[in-house]
């Protein structure tokens, strides 16, 4: 209860600070957006660490992603998630099952395809200062979702000063968890055919297909 109360106080205190979009933060984010939007494809290896403040537990996972505009392929923890921009396939290798659904377009939500440019819509932001993230000198910019119904209330975004690219982020969840995203390796303009963003059921014998569209 005490931790929940402290989180609520922090949320209330932040309202005035994030009432407008900070000019310095905007300039940094616009440079980052210009970089990402100039790439035909983005490929990255990453680590996600989840810290549950209520249970006092911590776990980490590694993964990789490649994006091409609204398309992506995400590999993490025995799952492969593929999207062609309209449909999304979630393949679970251990049970040989794929679920098919339509892509969600909720503004302000975080998805594999918009992680590198999530700040462009649906957020207020403020420049916090310089900070070290993943042994890199970074700008720290805090984002607050404009939609109060999001499951998180703040994102600490770290932008590499030397490259104007995102080094990582910390997402503060309303349920008492912190999600740490670290970009370990980054490549741009990797040649990738559109066919890579379609899940081919015929390549998996005896696969169970669950169509949720």
C-alpha positions, 0 to 999 in steps of 0.5 A: 500500500505504501509503494502504491501511495508513493507512485500516486504522489509521483504521478500527481506531482508530475502533471505540472512539469509535463503540461507542455512539450519541452523545447530542448527535448523536442529538438533532440527527439526530432533529430532521432526521428530524422535518423530513424525515418531515413532508414529503409530497415532497422535491425537491433539486438536488445535486452529486457529486464523486468523488475517487480517492486511488489514481489521484489523479483527481477528477470531478464530476456534477450531478443532481436528485431528487424523492422521495415516501415510498419512491418517487423519480425521479433524473436524473443524467449522462444517466440517469434512475432511477425507482422506485415503491417496488417496482420500479426502472427505469434508463433510459439515454437515449444507447442508448434502453435501460431495465433493470427490477429489484426494489428492494433493501432492504439495511439500512445501504445508501445509496439515493436514497430514504433519503439524507436519512434514511440515519442512522436505521438501521444506523449508529453515530454521534458528534458531531464539532463545528461545521464549514463546508460549502457556505458554511453553518455546520453540525454535523458528525456521523460515521457508521460502518455497523454492517455491516462488509460495506458498501463504505464505512467512514465518512460525514461528515454535515453538518447545517445549524445554521439549518435542521436539514437536511442540507447534504451528506456525504462518504463514505469508501470502502474502495477508496480513493475519497471521494464528496462530496455537496452539496445545492445546492437544496432544496424540500419538499412539491412536488405530485407525482402517483404516476404520475410514479414509473412509467416509461412504455415507450410514451413511448419508441419502439423502446426496448430493455427488459431485465427483470431481475426 
